[in-house]
Amino acid sequence: MQQQLINHSPDLKKLQDQGYDILADGGYLITRHVPYLDANLTVKYGTLVCLLTLATPTRAGSPQDHTIYFCGEVPCDAQGIALHSVINESRWQQLTPEIAVDHYFSSKPPSGNYPNFYEKVSTYAKILGSQAQAIDPSVTWTPLKKQP
């Protein structure tokens, strides 16, 4: 069912094809292996989690809003300062019996909402990953990318 949902949803398929480590579970879209920096400028890997809205049982709809959850330590910029521009709240929450998160992010695009899950997930992954990449240029947020 999960692969069918990804295959029938162009935005989820694009995330998968570009090498994002995604999974649909319990009504959430989970993106694993997202690099970020901690306060000591150490590259760590966390997980983005957002509510997965469906247009049909086998096709993703549009994102409900512009926010996303994060599992990991407090993400920081390349100077070791917490990314307060995106961190809305830092509080451990149990979303489902299998999914717990540590932070709630908000980065609203100019239009007010992301048009699809590709734009939403890739934007947040780049916000976090670009800080890690500033310290270690080999860092990638698309760990499953196929090599040519």
Number of C-alpha atoms within 10 A of each C-alpha: 9 10 13 12 18 21 16 14 19 16 22 25 19 15 21 20 14 15 16 25 19 22 17 19 15 14 12 17 21 21 24 21 19 26 27 30 30 22 16 11 19 15 19 16 20 20 20 24 26 23 19 19 17 16 11 10 11 16 17 21 17 16 20 16 15 18 21 21 24 26 20 18 16 18 30 22 22 21 14 15 15 16 18 14 9 19 19 16 13 15 10 13 14 11 14 12 7 8 14 15 20 17 22 21 20 17 19 14 13 7 7 10 17 21 17 17 25 18 16 23 25 16 15 20 24 17 18 22 26 21 24 29 19 14 16 14 10 8 18 20 25 23 15 15 15 9 4 3
